[in-house]
Amino acid sequence: MLYKSLLVPVLLAALVTARPATAHDAPLTYDRINFQVSATREVENDTLVAIMYSERNGQQPSALAGEVNQIISWAVDLARKESAIKVQTLNYQQNPVYKNQTVSGWRVRQSIRLESTDVTALSTLVGELQKRLAVASLRYLVSPDSRREVENALIAEALGRFKRRGKLISAELERPDYRIVNIDVITSGAAPMRRRGAVAAMAEISSVAAPTLEPGVQSVTVQVTGSIELKVPQ
């Protein structure tokens, strides 16, 4: 009986000792430092995007739709004559107009999107289309190829800064070196452009002259965020 009474506590102790490790048992880490560096460059906007639309108001939605469709078809045919310009039709809307909570008429509207790196050709086309279309917006962008090229250069620059910052930290803390624990590279989206000159009005324009445009620049940024672990002196 004495043997059995001693065996039970021993088995319980073994079970407690041999239980599997959990997340709470993860080893503590020391000498780990998190920091962030970035690299930025101003890039010339090289792509012009114009949004234009036709809108009609009246009592007969079918007649309004026919008129809008005719104008948009004319605009698309005109834009397709320029091989350097990409044209795309956008959302088509047919909505009732209310007055005193009753339908007093209809509004029909459709837009087109024009894009080109040939600014002269597109601005001339916009001036021509303004005879029958209104301008919703004109804006400059950095083309995907140009952005990718700049981002690749900035990634190399930011990673170099990260390595140099790690060297500086380890030297200032009198450590022989460090190792990278993790690292994230983050590229920025399209930033608001910085204009260097006057840009044509974004609303409906009565004149049919080609708008005066300045491309300006925008900032492209790459951020590198990571953690390093300092080596312990031997």
C-alpha positions as CSV (number, residue, x, y, z in Angstrom):
1,M,0.0,0.0,0.0
2,L,2.9,2.3,0.8
3,Y,4.3,1.7,-2.7
4,K,1.0,2.7,-4.4
5,S,0.7,5.9,-2.3
6,L,4.2,7.0,-3.3
7,L,3.7,6.1,-7.0
8,V,0.7,8.5,-7.6
9,P,2.5,11.7,-6.6
10,V,5.5,10.7,-8.7
11,L,3.4,10.2,-11.8
12,L,1.6,13.5,-11.3
13,A,4.9,15.3,-11.0
14,A,6.1,13.7,-14.2
15,L,3.0,14.7,-16.1
16,V,3.4,18.3,-14.9
17,T,7.1,18.4,-15.9
18,A,6.5,16.8,-19.4
19,R,3.5,19.0,-20.4
20,P,3.9,20.5,-23.9
21,A,5.2,24.0,-24.3
22,T,2.6,26.7,-25.1
23,A,2.8,30.2,-26.5
24,H,3.2,31.6,-23.0
25,D,6.4,29.5,-22.7
26,A,8.1,31.1,-25.7
27,P,11.7,32.1,-24.9
28,L,12.2,35.8,-24.2
29,T,14.2,37.8,-26.7
30,Y,16.8,40.4,-25.8
31,D,18.8,43.1,-27.6
32,R,16.1,43.4,-30.4
33,I,15.6,46.8,-31.9
34,N,12.8,47.9,-34.3
35,F,13.3,50.9,-36.6
36,Q,12.2,52.3,-40.0
37,V,13.9,54.1,-42.8
38,S,12.6,55.6,-46.1
39,A,13.7,56.9,-49.4
40,T,11.7,59.5,-51.5
41,R,12.1,60.8,-55.0
42,E,10.1,63.4,-56.9
43,V,9.0,62.0,-60.3
44,E,7.7,63.8,-63.3
45,N,4.1,63.1,-64.1
46,D,4.1,61.6,-67.6
47,T,0.4,60.5,-68.2
48,L,-2.6,62.7,-68.6
49,V,-6.1,61.4,-67.7
50,A,-9.3,63.2,-68.7
51,I,-12.8,62.4,-67.6
52,M,-15.5,63.9,-69.8
53,Y,-19.3,63.4,-69.9
54,S,-22.5,64.1,-71.7
55,E,-25.6,64.9,-69.6
56,R,-29.1,65.7,-70.7
57,N,-32.3,66.6,-68.7
58,G,-35.9,66.4,-69.9
59,Q,-39.2,64.6,-69.8
60,Q,-38.6,61.6,-72.1
61,P,-35.8,59.3,-70.8
62,S,-35.7,57.3,-74.1
63,A,-35.1,60.5,-76.1
64,L,-32.5,61.7,-73.6
65,A,-30.7,58.4,-73.7
66,G,-30.6,58.4,-77.5
67,E,-29.0,61.9,-77.5
68,V,-26.4,61.0,-74.9
69,N,-25.6,57.7,-76.7
70,Q,-25.1,59.6,-80.0
71,I,-22.8,62.2,-78.4
72,I,-20.7,59.5,-76.6
73,S,-20.4,57.5,-79.8
74,W,-19.2,60.6,-81.6
75,A,-16.6,61.2,-78.9
76,V,-15.3,57.6,-78.9
77,D,-15.0,57.5,-82.7
78,L,-13.0,60.8,-82.5
79,A,-10.7,59.5,-79.8
80,R,-10.0,56.3,-81.6
81,K,-8.5,58.2,-84.5
82,E,-5.5,59.0,-82.1
83,S,-3.6,55.8,-81.6
84,A,-1.7,57.3,-78.7
85,I,-4.9,57.8,-76.7
86,K,-6.7,55.1,-74.7
87,V,-10.4,55.6,-74.5
88,Q,-12.9,53.8,-72.2
89,T,-16.6,54.4,-71.6
90,L,-17.6,54.7,-67.9
91,N,-20.8,54.5,-65.9
92,Y,-24.1,55.1,-67.6
93,Q,-26.8,56.8,-65.4
94,Q,-30.5,57.3,-65.9
95,N,-32.1,58.9,-62.8
96,P,-35.4,60.6,-62.1
97,V,-35.5,64.2,-61.0
98,Y,-37.8,65.0,-58.1
99,K,-39.7,68.1,-57.3
100,N,-42.1,68.2,-54.3
101,Q,-41.5,64.4,-53.8
102,T,-42.8,63.6,-57.3
103,V,-40.9,62.8,-60.5
104,S,-40.7,66.0,-62.6
105,G,-38.2,64.8,-65.2
106,W,-35.2,62.6,-66.0
107,R,-31.4,63.0,-66.1
108,V,-29.3,60.8,-68.3
109,R,-25.5,60.9,-68.1
110,Q,-22.5,58.9,-69.4
111,S,-18.8,59.5,-69.1
112,I,-15.6,58.5,-71.0
113,R,-12.1,58.2,-69.7
114,L,-9.1,59.3,-71.9
115,E,-5.5,58.6,-71.1
116,S,-2.3,59.2,-72.9
117,T,1.4,60.0,-72.4
118,D,1.1,62.3,-75.5
119,V,-0.1,65.4,-73.6
120,T,-0.3,67.5,-76.8
121,A,-2.5,65.0,-78.6
122,L,-4.8,64.5,-75.6
123,S,-5.1,68.2,-74.7
124,T,-6.0,69.0,-78.3
125,L,-8.6,66.2,-78.3
126,V,-10.1,67.5,-75.1
127,G,-10.5,70.9,-76.7
128,E,-12.3,69.4,-79.6
129,L,-14.6,67.2,-77.5
130,Q,-15.6,70.2,-75.4
131,K,-17.8,71.2,-78.3
132,R,-20.3,68.6,-77.1
133,L,-18.9,67.2,-73.8
134,A,-18.2,68.7,-70.4
135,V,-14.9,68.1,-68.5
136,A,-15.3,66.3,-65.1
137,S,-11.6,66.2,-64.3
138,L,-8.1,66.5,-65.7
139,R,-5.2,65.0,-63.8
140,Y,-1.6,63.9,-64.2
141,L,-0.2,60.5,-63.2
142,V,3.1,58.7,-63.2
143,S,2.8,55.8,-65.6
144,P,3.1,52.2,-64.1
145,D,6.4,51.6,-65.9
146,S,8.0,54.8,-64.7
147,R,6.7,54.2,-61.1
148,R,8.1,50.7,-61.1
149,E,11.5,51.8,-62.3
150,V,11.7,54.5,-59.6
151,E,10.4,52.2,-56.9
152,N,13.1,49.6,-57.7
153,A,15.8,52.3,-57.3
154,L,14.2,53.5,-54.1
155,I,14.0,50.0,-52.7
156,A,17.8,49.5,-53.2
157,E,18.4,53.0,-51.6
158,A,16.1,52.3,-48.6
159,L,17.7,48.8,-47.9
160,G,21.1,50.4,-48.0
161,R,20.0,53.0,-45.4
162,F,18.5,50.2,-43.3
163,K,21.8,48.3,-43.2
164,R,23.8,51.4,-42.4
165,R,21.4,52.3,-39.6
166,G,21.8,48.8,-38.2
167,K,25.6,49.2,-38.3
168,L,25.3,52.6,-36.5
169,I,23.1,51.2,-33.8
170,S,25.3,48.2,-33.1
171,A,28.4,50.4,-33.0
172,E,26.9,53.0,-30.7
173,L,25.8,50.2,-28.3
174,E,29.3,48.7,-28.5
175,R,28.2,45.4,-30.1
176,P,30.2,43.6,-32.8
177,D,27.4,43.3,-35.3
178,Y,23.7,42.5,-35.7
179,R,21.4,40.1,-37.6
180,I,18.1,41.0,-39.3
181,V,15.2,39.3,-37.7
182,N,12.5,40.5,-40.1
183,I,12.0,43.2,-42.7
184,D,9.1,44.7,-44.6
185,V,9.3,46.8,-47.8
186,I,6.4,49.2,-48.4
187,T,5.8,51.2,-51.5
188,S,3.6,54.2,-51.6
189,G,0.4,54.6,-53.7
190,A,-0.2,57.5,-56.0
191,A,0.5,60.7,-54.1
192,P,-1.2,64.0,-54.7
193,M,0.6,65.8,-57.5
194,R,2.5,69.0,-56.9
195,R,1.6,71.5,-59.6
196,R,4.3,73.7,-61.1
197,G,1.9,75.8,-63.2
198,A,-1.7,76.5,-64.0
199,V,-4.0,73.6,-64.7
200,A,-7.3,73.9,-66.6
201,A,-10.5,74.1,-64.6
202,M,-12.0,70.8,-63.6
203,A,-15.6,71.8,-64.2
204,E,-17.5,72.4,-67.4
205,I,-15.6,74.7,-69.7
206,S,-17.4,76.9,-72.2
207,S,-14.4,77.5,-74.4
208,V,-13.3,74.8,-76.9
209,A,-9.7,75.8,-76.9
210,A,-7.2,73.2,-75.8
211,P,-6.6,73.5,-72.1
212,T,-3.2,74.7,-70.8
213,L,-1.6,72.0,-68.7
214,E,1.6,71.6,-66.7
215,P,2.6,68.1,-65.7
216,G,4.2,68.9,-62.3
217,V,5.7,66.2,-60.1
218,Q,4.7,63.8,-57.4
219,S,6.6,62.1,-54.6
220,V,7.2,58.3,-54.7
221,T,8.3,56.8,-51.3
222,V,9.6,53.4,-50.2
223,Q,9.6,52.5,-46.5
224,V,11.6,49.7,-45.0
225,T,10.5,48.6,-41.5
226,G,12.3,45.8,-39.7
227,S,13.8,44.4,-36.6
228,I,17.5,43.6,-35.8
229,E,19.1,41.6,-33.0
230,L,22.4,42.8,-31.7
231,K,25.1,40.2,-31.3
232,V,26.6,39.6,-27.9
233,P,30.3,40.2,-27.5
234,Q,32.3,37.0,-27.1
